[in-house]
Amino acid sequence: MNAILSLFAVIGLALIAFIGVKVAHLEFLFGTAIPYIALAVFLIGVISRVLKWGRTPVPFRIPTTCGQQQSLPWIKQSKLDNPSTGAGVIGRMFLEVFLFRSLFSNTKFELREGPKLAYSSTRWLWLGGLAFHWTFFVVLIRHLRLFTEPVPGFLHSIEALDGFLQVGIPGVLISGVVLLFAATYLFLRRVFIPSVRYISLAADYFPLFLIMGVALSGILMRYVVRVDIVSVKMLTMGLASLSPVVPEGISAIFYVHLFLVSALFAYIPYSKIMHLGGVFLSPTRNLANNSRMVRHINPWNYPVEVHTYEEYENDFREKMKKAGLPVEKE
Amino acid sequence: MAKTPKPDELSKIDYAPPQSAWMDTPAELKEGNWCYGAKPKNLETLHFPNPREWRVQDEDWKLPENWQEIILKGMKDLLDKYRSFRVFMDICVRCGACADKCHFFIGSGDPKNMPVLRAELLRSVYRGNFTKAGKILGKLAGARELTYSVLKEWWYYFFQCTECRRCSVFCPYGIDTAEITMMGRELLNLLGLNTDWISGPAANCYMKGNHLGLEPHTIVGNLEYMLDDIETVTGIKITPTFNRKGAEILFVTPSGDLFADPGTYTCMGYLMLFHELGLDYTWSTYASEGGNFGFFTSNELAKRLNSKIYAEAKRLGVKWILGGECGHMWRVLNQYMDTWNGPADFLQVPKSPITGTVFENAKSTKMVHIAEFTADLIKNGKLKLDKSRNDNLKVTFHDSCNTSRGMGIFEEPRYIINNTCNHFYEMDELTTREKTFCCGSGSGLNAGENMEIRMRGGLPRANAVKDVVDKYGVNMVANICAIDRAVLTASLDYWVPGTGVTGVHELVANALIMKGEQPRTTNLRGMPLPGTEGQE
């Protein structure tokens, strides 16, 4: 149900753009106004969300320690999984953000007769997630060619690398295709793994369909329904230089693509996609386990009601004396 | 009290989620899965809100009329105080990596025991009240209203989480359900909704210094029993001191070690070790609790209970503090104590008077874990150990949740075990160290009336023990946690009968060759030592 609703929502978005351009000829709206609005919503939304997180205090030092602590000098510390220094934390975060290290160590279990619980390593989610995020990133970077003139050299290199298969005309760029497959895999596991289906919200399917829609429209545009790339670049350069122009004759599929991208960007600050910022601020990962060495300060630490030794001795003085325990007051 | 099903019944677990969506499936509070509600006298002692007689099975939990307002205000307050809470409310992508990492999910198949759903119980209310998307889109954005039924669901499931943090190891963003559960329980406590198994010990600890409510003379008396037993086994009379000013070291351990087997054997281990070293140390009857049931209630109560340790160290004028074998005690000491009640500038950087080792890793808190202390002694050749005295044991080591994932003390206890026992076997590596399973009843769940969920939650750990029992004939599970010693005794008896539980310092004491001891014929449990069976 959640999945179907989300699918219709994305199809609806695509139709809005298609009809808006084909029938109502709102090229200017979809080609310039909406992308600007979406970008503004994205930037303001993301910045205000990150500021909100950043302004919230971190009262305690609560890293999840996943290895040997720093202890006696002859005991080997696990410097990445249980960092006690800033460098260790940077290493841990790097591996987490770029290589999804925690997911790499994922396991699954099976309950057999006996009962016997058997655990094993499983890396499909790690692989699918890694493929999804990295190809998304490459696709995003590749699109910078539409917003730069002359196109910087490194973009040519990335594109050359991306097209290493050297098949098809124009050459197939592997990133877009893998992105579509990876998104499809992430969708299918959501549907077919019962526990994952059970926890999935519309807010989980919607961004997946949206990204699949973006990838699909992009792929169609490049390989099937060819668009006039020169006109597209005129439009995107207009956007980038803040002097928007809408050249004639760009096919509707481009506007569908652009509108889905706009929807995605505007949606990000209000969605789970904010994990891309949140992962950096997660106190169980980005803190060193050094709270016995360096006192961590809680900005809102306040005095609390305590039961003092004096009160305790008042309660038990006679019993303490009888048991031969020293007391402060006779 | 509900009758606990037999192991073969309990191990038939259905992992298929129900047909109806989780938001449309109200929690059914099944007997055997929850603990009795907090009694008014304990809440009164602690000055907590809404003390009253109430029963979990009753429709009406006697809440203040504006309870929703109280919770939502409390939630706003916590969101403003804890970045962890705010970030964890916002960034979960529901990838499901955590889903099958929870011992309660593995043991029960209840989807709301998947860490992700446990968090969603809270998140859904957060979205409905604190996010734009949730306010506008409602259920589509995963939002829901805070109803009486939702509140009961919270109570049921936040007291079905042991704050073990295993899920947070696997989460790609480190979302920590312990943190979520702590927030959930803190909110519930605003309405007087604690369990009595937690508020009772917390009240005891507040007034009497320890969870068990042992009064000063009882502590002395309990230790005297142990001293007699030690004398019987070793021929050595030990005379520890209490509340002694001017001692070099204050020793603090969970009160469970003073009270019941097998914790008492661990306690005897401490006494024997310190005597053999001639350590200048003292026990305290005021700070007679290392553990902290306040930690399972609210941040403020945890701080209130913890304050005694530094206060007592200051009053007695000791140089530093040594802490016994306990799990959550060490999460608190490592990650919270100094922040709450420090700086401990009246103490000195801990230095072992025996080896001269300076514990640089504790230079601010001034508190050393006894496994660090003992490992250092052994490494420096300060202890005479006869491993063969533990030859009747085939030992495995259970890493406790909190010392593993809230500290990272893995090698020290293993080093000690390897130097005190000849037969040591590791469990499946996907169930040890940072991936260790909870004993099943941490964070204040080790009551009697919730035995079914305890045994369910204890299944993954017990099952990994069974594996090494079958493979290597393991007969003893060593650990460094007082709750483990109490809980594993019950869960192993249920799932793997015949397997014992021991603290690491019981193993040390049995192997320790003491100056002037009589030839030992039994270990601390009064069992004949290997090679001496049948003598006499």
Interface residues (C-beta under 8 A of the other chain):
Chain A: N2 L5 R49 K52 W53 G54 T56 P57 V58 P59 F60 R61 I62 T64 T65 C66 G67 Q68 Q69 Q70 S71 L72 W74 I75 K76 S78 D81 N82 S84 E96 F100 S102 L103 S105 N106 T107 K108 F109 L111 G114 P115 K116 L117 Y119 S120 S121 L125 G129 R189 I193 P194 S195 V196 R197 Y198 I199 S200 L201 A202 A203 D204 Y270 S271 K272 M274 H275 G278 V279 L281 S282 P283 T284 R285 N289 S291 R292 M293 V294 R295 H296 I297 N298 W300 N301 V304 E305 V306 H307 T308 Y309 Y312 E313 D315 F316 K319 M320 K322 A323 G324 L325 P326
Chain B: S11 I13 Y15 A16 P17 A21 W22 H47 L79 D80 K81 Y82 R83 S84 R86 V87 F88 D90 I91 C92 V93 R94 C95 G96 A97 A99 D100 K101 I106 P111 M114 V116 L117 E120 T131 K132 A133 L140 A141 G142 R165 S168 V169 F170 C171 P172 Y173 G174 I175 D176 E179 Y206 M207 K208 G209 E215 P216 H217 V220 G221 F242 N243 R244 K245 T285 Y286 N299 E300 K303 R304 S307 K308 A311 E312 R315 L333 N334 Q335 Y336 D338 T339 W340 G342 P343 T357 E360 N361 A362 K363 S364 T365 M367 E372 A375 D376 K379 S404 R405 G406 M407 G408 I409 F410 E411 E412 Y415 D428 L430 T431 R433 E434 K435 L459 P460 N463 A464 K466 D467
